[in-house]
Structure formats: structure tokens, C-alpha cells
Amino acid sequence: MSNKYFGTDGFRGEVNVNLTAEHAYKIGRFLGWYFKSPICKTEKTNQKTKVVIGKDTRRSSYMLEYALCSGIIASGGDAYILHVTTTPSVSYVTRTEGFDCGVMITASHNPFYDNGIKIINRYGEKIDDKITDLIEKYIDGELDFLGGGHTDLPFALREEIGAVVDYVSGRNRYIGYLISLASHSYKNLKIGLDCANGASWSIARSVFDALGAKTFVVGDKPNGTNINDDCGSTHIENLCQLVRQNHLDVGFAFDGDSDRCIAVDEKGNVVDGDKMMYVLAKRLKGRDMLNDNTVVATIMSNNGFVNSLKQEDINCVLTTVGDRFVYECMQQNDYDLGGEQSGHIIIKKYATTGDGLLTAIMITEELCDKKATLSKLCEGVFLYPQFTKNVHVNDKEKATTDKLVQKSLKEIEQKIDGKGRVLLRKSGTEPVVRIMVECENENLCREYAEYIANVISKVTS
């Protein structure tokens, strides 16, 4: 796959710098045309291409939504608008209501001035790389896939021009689906929610209120520029404080598009994706719902998490970083649970993508079933101290392959002496390399990561 525009999580960039309304329009033009074109190999069930669209709360999401819709309509497709909603809801609606594809306009946990376009196939999964490759060719004016003599995709004319359909009812059905998954009333629970001023702000409270919980909500006042700003799953300290001050039973923080969730226990301590996967793995195993007694995680997951699963006779398969790689492994091997330390957790029985709200519901269900606190449920997992540092660079390739950088990694590995590990990887969505150090001492983790970061800064400056 070409990586000029699309990365591991869609087309992402700074708005009006490397992601523009023209990009969105062309993506819409392609999608509106493709699913009724001769080169589309999927079964054609709709007379017109049907695309369902959601967006997060960024100011630029409206601009990109309108441009995307214009492109779809110009090619003869119909655009169904969910308005502000979560990525998992777009996935759910796409796969359950007969759409050719879905689109989510979001940059997830990135700052407000970034945005992105995630494309979802008819099964609620990330779109095939072959299709994004064709989209990139179209954006760059390379139309060889149409045959000779074409300068653009054909425009729809007269009654063939598409339409925009208000489809907020689809979002409401997703909310109903989440509520239906709970088997308990939460009327005796006090639950904190941090919606990151993002896509879950109008959904999370509705779900937990409907289930009877007494909810305490922060990060629910989006203004277009405050998404992920000192709130949500990337700034968990706010939720920790909310839980402690109000003596809550549990708290859940989501990211900008709500495909991630980080929990906080009743003591105000952070429960990350590894710990939640541990709790959910034991839950599924106890219900005979964990195929091959195996969980899929990534190389960023803590070794302590992997070892703790072994104590429960649960295997752990590690993949490259990225939820798409986790899901691919789950699909190929028919595994039921997978996810990332960042809180992107996939429970295949219920969803084809990570869903922060679904994760929160399943954790709450386990609290009710076991009549236990979250700290009690997590007692069996021991995590090694770990520190992650992001370094902004202009050249990610040089930052990871330079000889001095590689030498610094080997130095730290020798100091750790097998009692931990060091990882250096390129972000798939930002001009960032991530350093992760894991060892027996928290202060040393930070010291070693800072040392490597300084070397990277010197060689890339």
C-alpha cells in the first residue's frame, strides 16, 4: 500500500496543510463511484452507492463532512449523516444496515488542528489496502485504472445525482444496542465518565443513565477546539481526581472518537488496556467464550500482563502495534479478544473494532457479576514499571535507523540485562517516534528513555 496519504488508521494530517477539503471531496468522488463500478468485486446490493458518515467534535470536521458529501453526491451516491458520533457507531451501522461503506471523520486522540478520514468496509472493518491505493491514485490524478483517455471519474447527471439523508436514527440504534448488552441494572453504582470533549459526549451519559447509574461526567462541553485538551484517555489524571473526590465506584475515560477506553478503579488508580484485557480474558474464559484460551495483544503490552495471563492458563499472541494488526490476527485465527495497552480493545462477539463504550459496559458487567471492586478484579495482574516518551522528528526513518540511535538502544538493553525491554517505533499517524522502556525500576525507565530521546534529537536536529 502507498503511504503518501493513508496510514495505519486512515488519512490523517493537519487540516488545510496536508489534509484539505479537496482531499475529502476526491475521496467522496471515488467512494460514490467505486461501489457501482465494474472494478468493484463486492456484491452490489444497492441501486446507488450508500455511504454512512460520522464525525467527531473538531471544528474542521464539518468542513470535511460537507466536502465528502459533495463528492459522494456528484458521483451518484447517497450520503447518510450520523452527525457527531463515535467511530464504533459508524462501524456498527455500516455492518448492520446494508451500507457499502462507512466514513468517520476524526483524528482520534490527536489535537484539534489535526483531523482524519477513516474508511470502513461493509463488514464494519477497516477498508482494504487495495481500495485505499486506488483512492491515492485518484487523488494524484493517476487514472490508469479507468483505462485510457479518462481525465476524471464520471459525474452523475440529472436524476442520477445523489442525495444527503439525515440518519441520526442510526446513531440512536447503536445506543440501543449498547444498552441491550447489559444484563444488570447499575442503579447502585456511581460511575465517572470523561468524554474528552469528543465524539462520546452525547452518547456515554445517555447509555449509563439508561442503565440506571448515577453518572458524573467531565469532558462533555466540546467547543470545536478543546477535544482531547487536558481531558480524556490521554489525560487520565482528571478522571482519577473525579473518582477520588466523589468516592465513585469506577471511572471510564474515552479518546476523541471513543474507540479507546482507560478505566480508573474505586481508589483512583489507573487501569490501562492491559489490565482491562486481563479482566475481560478471565470473564470470557469463565463463560467458555475465549477460543483457544488466547488473547491477542501488541508488542507494546507489558510483559507482566503476558505472564499474569499465563498464570490463568491463558495464552497471549503479540502483533505489531496497531489495532488493525490485532484484528487481522483475531480474524485469521478465530480469536475472541484482542487489544492494545492504550485501551483499544476488540471483543469480537459484539464488535469488529475497538469500542470504548462497549469495553466500559463489559467491565461494569464484571463488577456486578463478581460483586467486586475493579481493584480486586485486577489483583492477579502484575505489571513491570514502564515509561513511554514521544519525540517529534522531521525524519522518522533516520530517527529509528541511525547508527548512534541503534547504539544507544543496545546500551540500554545491556543495562536492563534481560529484566525488561526497549522498543523504538515510528508513529503511523504523527511525525513522532515512540520510545518505550520497561524494567524493574520506574526511575530508571524514565532515565533510559530520556537518554535515548536526547540521542534521537541530536541526530535529527
N, C-alpha and C positions, 0 to 999 in steps of 0.2 A: 504494500500500500504506500502511495505517496504521502509524505508527511508535510507537504507545503502548507496545508490548511487544517486538515483533520488530524488530531492526536488520538490518544487512547480514550479520551472522553469527549469526542466531538470536536467541533470547530470552536476554538476559544481564543480570545485576544482582547486587547484594549479597544474599546469602541471608538470608531472613527479614526483609528490608527491602523490596525491590521484586522479589524472586523467592522465592516461598514454595512449600511443599508443596501448597497448594491450587491454585496455578497449574499445577504439574506434574500433579496429579490431573485437572484440567479438560482439559489438553492430551491426556492419556491417554484421557479420556472421548470427546473429539472424534475422535481418531485411530481408536479402536476401533470407533466408529460409522461414520465417514465413508466408508471404502473399500467398505462394503457398502450404502451409502445410495443412494437414487435420484438424488441430485445429483452423485455421483461419476461422472465421464465416462470414467475409465480402464477398460480391460478387466478384468472380475472373474474372476480365475483361481483364487482360494482360496475355499473354503466359509466360512471365517472370516477376518476381518482378521488378518494376521500382521505383527507389528512386531518387529524385532530391535533390541536396546538394548545400548549400550556406555557405559562411564563412565570418567572419569579418577580420580585418587587423592585428590581433595578429600574431607574428612570429610563434607561435605554431599551428596556425590554419591549416597551410599547412601539418604539420606532422599528425595531427589528420584526416585531409581530406584524405590523402593517405592511412592511416591505415583503415579508414572507408570504402573507396572504395575497398581495398583489401579484406576485409571481405565480402562485398556485392557480389563481383565477384566470390569469392571462393564458395559461396553458390548458385551461379547460377543466381544472379540478375544483372540488369544493373544499373549503377550509372551515372546520368546525372548531369554535373557540371555547376553550375551558376557562379562559381568563387566568387570574393569579391562582396557581395550584402547584402541586408538588410533582417532581419527576415520577415517583412511583404511581401517582394517579394517572398520568399520561400513559404509562406502560399498561396499567390495568384496563383503562378504557380502550386502548388500541387493540388489545388481545381479546377482549370480551365483547366488543361491539362492532366487529367486522370492518375495521379501518384498514386501508392499505399500508399506512404507516402513521407514526406519531412524531411530533416535534416538541421538544422542551427547550425554551429559551432561558438559559441560566449559565452562570459561571460558578455554580455550587458555592464553595467556601471562599472564593476569591473576593477581593474588594469590589465596591460598587462600580468602579470605572471599567472593569472588565465585564465581558459577557460571553455567551457561548450559544451554540446551536447543537443540541443532541438529537440525533435521528434514531427512531425506534421502529423495528420491523413489525409486521402484523402479529407476531407472536409475543410482543412486548419485550423483545430483546434488542440489543444494540444492532444497528444495521450492518449488513455485510460489507467487508472492506472493498469488495469489487464495485459496489454501488458508490461508495464514497470516492473511489478512484475515478469513476466516471463523472461525478459531480465536480471534482477538482479539474478535470479536463475541460468541462463545460465552462467553469469559471474563467479559465485561462484561454478560452476561445479555441480549444483543440477539439474539433467536431468530427474527427475521423471515424468515430463510432456510428455516425449517421450515414456514412458513405460519402462519395464525392459531391461537390457543388453546393453544400449547405453552409450558410453563414450564421444561422441561428436555429433554435428549435421552432417548430411551427406554432403560430399563435392560434388560439381558438377564436372563432368568428360567430357573430350573431347569437343564436340560442345555445351554442356550444360553450360560450363564456361561462366560467364557474361562478359560484356564489359563496358568501360568508354566512355561516349558520351559528347563531348563539347556542352554545351547548353546555351551559352551566349545569344542566341536569346530569351530564356525565360525571362531573365532579361530585355532585350530591350522591350519585350511586356508589362512587368509590367510598365516600364517608360511610354510607350504609353498609358496605362490605366490611370495612374495618370493624364497625360496631358489632356486626354479626359474628365475628371471630372470637369474641369474648364470651366465656361461659359463666362468668361471675359478675355480681354487682360490686362496684367499687365504692359503695356508699360510706364505708368505714375508713376509707383511705384519703389521706391528704397528699396530693401529687403536685410537684412543681414542674413547670414546662418553660423552657427557653426556646423561643421560636426564631431566634437570630434575625428578627425583623425581616424575615424572608417568607418563602412560599407556604410555610405551615401556619402562619399567623392566624388565618381564618379557619383552619381545619382542626388543629390539635386540640384546642379548647373544646370545640364542638363535640369531638369524639369522646373525650374523657368526661365532659359534663354529662353527655348522654348515657354514659356508663355509670353515672352516679357519684363520681369522685368529687371531692372538694378541691378545686384547682387553684393554683397560684401561678400566674403567668407573667413572664417578662419577655422582652424582645418581641413584643406584639404591636409595635407602633411604627411601621415602616413609613419612610418619607421619600424613598427613591434613592437615597444616598447612604443610609445607615445599615444596610444589610451586612451582617457579619461584623459590624463595627463594635468591638468590645462586648460581644454577646454571641450566643450560640455555642456549638460544639467545639469551636476553636478558641473560645474564651470561657472555659468551664467554671472559672472562679466565681462568676456571678451566680450561677446556679448553686454552687456549693454554699455560698453565703445565704441564698434564699432558703435552702433546705434547713440550714442550722438555725437561722433567725426565727423561722416559723414552725420548727420541730416537725418537719414533713416526713412522711414515710418513705418517699423516694422522689427523685427528680430525673427529668429527661431533657437533654439539650439536642437540638437539631441543627443542621447546617442550612445554607441558603436555599437549597432545593429539597431538603428533607429526605435525602436518600441515606443519610447517616444519622446515627444516634449515639450519644455518650450519656451514661447514667451517673447518678450520684446516690450513694446509699444514705440511710437514715442518719448516719453520723456526719454527713457532709463530705465523705471521701469519694474520689473519682473512681468509677467503674468503667474501664475502657472496653473497646471491642473484643479484646482477648478474653477478658473476664466474663463478658456477656455471652460470648460463644461457648465458654466453659459451662455456664449455667444452662444455656439452651441445648447444648450437646447432651448433658445429663438428662434434661427434660425429654428430649426426643428419644434417647436410648431407652428410658424408662417406659416409653409408650410404644416401643418397637417401631419407631419411625426414623431410625438412623441407619440407613443402608450401609452394610459392611462395617458398622461401628466406626465410621470415618468422617472426619471434618476436614474441609479444605481451608487453608489459610495462606498467607503470603510470607515471603522471606523476612518481612518486617515484624512478624509476630514474635513475641517474646519466647525464648527457649524454655522459660519456666512454665509458660502456658502449655507448650507441647509436652513437657514432662508431666505436668499435672493431669493432662488428658490420659497419658499412659497409665497413670495410677488408677484410672477409672476404666481401663481396658478399652480406651478409645484411641484410634489411630489418627494421625494428622498428616495430611499431604500438603506440601508447601509449593506455591507457584510464584511466578514473577509478580511484582507489585502491580496492582490494577484489578478492579472488580470484574472487568471483562475476562481476565485470565482465570480468576476464581470461578466464574460462572461457566466458562468453557470446560474447565476440569470437572465441574459438577455434572454438566450435561454428558460429557464423554463417558463418565464412569457411574452415572446414575446416583450421585451422592446427594444427600438431602440438606446439608447445612454447610455454608462457607461464608467467609468474610475477611475483613481487614481490621487491624488494630484501631484504625481511625473510626470504627463504628459502622462501616458499610457492611451490613450483614444480610445474606440472602437465605431465606427459608423457602426452599423450592416448592413445598406443598402449597404455599399461599401466594408466591410472587416469583417473577422472573428477574427481578432486580432488587438491589438493596432498598429497604423501606424503613426509614427511621421510626415512623408511627407504628408500623407493624411490629418492629423489634420492641418498642416500648410496651405495646399491649401484651406480647408474649412473655416479657419479663414480669409484668404485673400479674399475669395469669399464674406464673410460677410462684410468686409471692403468696397469692391466695390459695393455691393448691397445697403448698407446703406449710402454710400458716407460719412463715418465717420471714425475717428481715433480709434485705439484699446482702448486707454484710455477712450474715450467717450462710447464705447460699454460696457466697464467694470464698468461704474459709478454706476450701480444698485446693485453691489455685495459688501458687507462689510465683511471683514474677521477679526476675532479676532487675536491679536498677538499670534504667535505660534513658539515654538523652539523645534527642534529635535536634539538629541545627540546620536551618536553611541558609544557603549562601547564594545571593543574587550574582549572576555572572552573565557576561556577554557571549561567551563561548562555552556551552555545556560540554561539548566533546573534549575540548582542551582541558577543562576543569577536572574531567574524570580520567583522562589518559596520560596526562603529563607525567614525566618520569619522577619529578620531585614529589608530586602528589602521591604517586604509587609507592614511593619510598616511605613517605610519612605513614601511609596505611600499614605497611609492613612493620614499621617501628612500633606502632600501637598494638598490632596483633601480637608481637613478641612480648610486649609488656603485659598484655592480658593473659598470655600463656594458656590459651585453651579454656579459660574460665569466663567466656563471653565471646563477643564478636564485634566486627566493624563492618558497616555497609556504607557504600557511597553510590548514589544513583541519581540519574537525571530525572527531573520532573517531566511528566508528559504533557503538562498544561501551562507551565510557567517558566520564565528564564531563571531557573533555580536548580541547584544541586542540593541533595539532602544527605547529611551525614548522620548516621545512627551508630552510637556506641553503646554496647551492653557489657557490663562487667559487675563485679561483686560490690563495688563501692560507687555510690551516687556522685560524689565529688569528683572522682577520677573519670567517670563517664563524661562529665561536663568539661573537665580539663583536657581530656584527649580529643573531644570533638572540637573544642576551640583551637587546639594546636593544628588539627587538620584544616580547619576553616582558614586560619591565617596563612597556611601554605597555599591553599587554593586562591586566596585573594592576591597573594604576591605574584603567582604565575599567570593570573588572568588580568592583572591591572595594566 
